[in-house]
Amino acid sequence: MTANNASDIDKTNTARPAMQQAELAAESPKSSYPTDGLANYAVQYQAAEGGACPYCGAQNEPEAMYCASCGEPIGKLSCPYCGKQMDADADFCESCHHYAKKDVCSYCGSHLGGNEAYCPSCGSPRGGVACPVCHTMNDFAFCKQCGTALTEEAREMVKELQKDPEYQLLLETAAELSRLDDCLPYSSETDVQREQANAKLRQRVLTLLAKDEGVENPVVERKQSNRMTRGELMDKKRQQMEQLSAILERLAVPPVDSPVKARNFAMASKPVGVRLAWMCNYKHAMHSSPCGCAKPHLGGKWVVLGKSSSNEVKDDKYRHG
């Protein structure tokens, strides 16, 4: 081998690796690699493989349902009934209106293994309870239609609330507002004069009857009329609604860990006899009750609608069987 041949072979061996590297670089997609260094590539890879928590910004595994850093829910679940996506901390599907948690008792919030026919903690059946008052089928401790307490724990919760002076004031205010809703106002001045004449006639008749029975100076108690002018009635109703709204504001459900516990407390504190809606903190939607809300544990409150309110209530489309 001559010196010139040896020199040619060395040049060939040196050039081939360079050519191979150039070919490999040409075959690899440039978009797969960052243009500003290895550190940036690591960040892009992490973002592609994991999800950023919307609450704290920490990166999580793609399949993570809750943030490993702050514990907030970040994943999605599929409703076992309709397949629609639900947040990890939601327990009720607002698409098909079914309770969607198989491992949590909808009546008391206890953990379930998944196959029990009855909750081992509260004894409630997994298939639902029929309300003894309105016969609606329920998955919850309170009837979503009429509010009747359906479990022993629910009845005890109502009894405990009845000891609270604030709750007693709530019931009294609701009862007075209900009475005012049924009150018939005077329609005219003639209507007022007619009622006054009837009151005098009543007084005279009762006085004469008492004298016939031997009472010398009978005292007939005057009957207080509940009727009033339309303006007076509207003012009284407005005052009662403002007072009721203030009490309901104070009894608002704060954010808690359990959707079931939050739902039960809200239903237990609902007064009867007035038209209300549940305003949730989750979507700020107005539901017929927290039984139609996917995340009552984020908090919410009852709001007064009144008989003539034009506010719309979300159609919860409750399941009746």
PyMOL commands that set and color helices and strands:
alter all, ss='L'
color gray80, all
select helices_A, chain A and resi 3-27+30-32+38-49+152-161+165-181+189-212+230-250+259-268+290-292+296-298
alter helices_A, ss='H'
color red, helices_A
select strands_A, chain A and resi 51-52+59-60+76-78+85-87+92-93+98-99+129-130+137-138+276-280+286-287+300-304
alter strands_A, ss='S'
color yellow, strands_A
deselect
rebuild
show_as cartoon
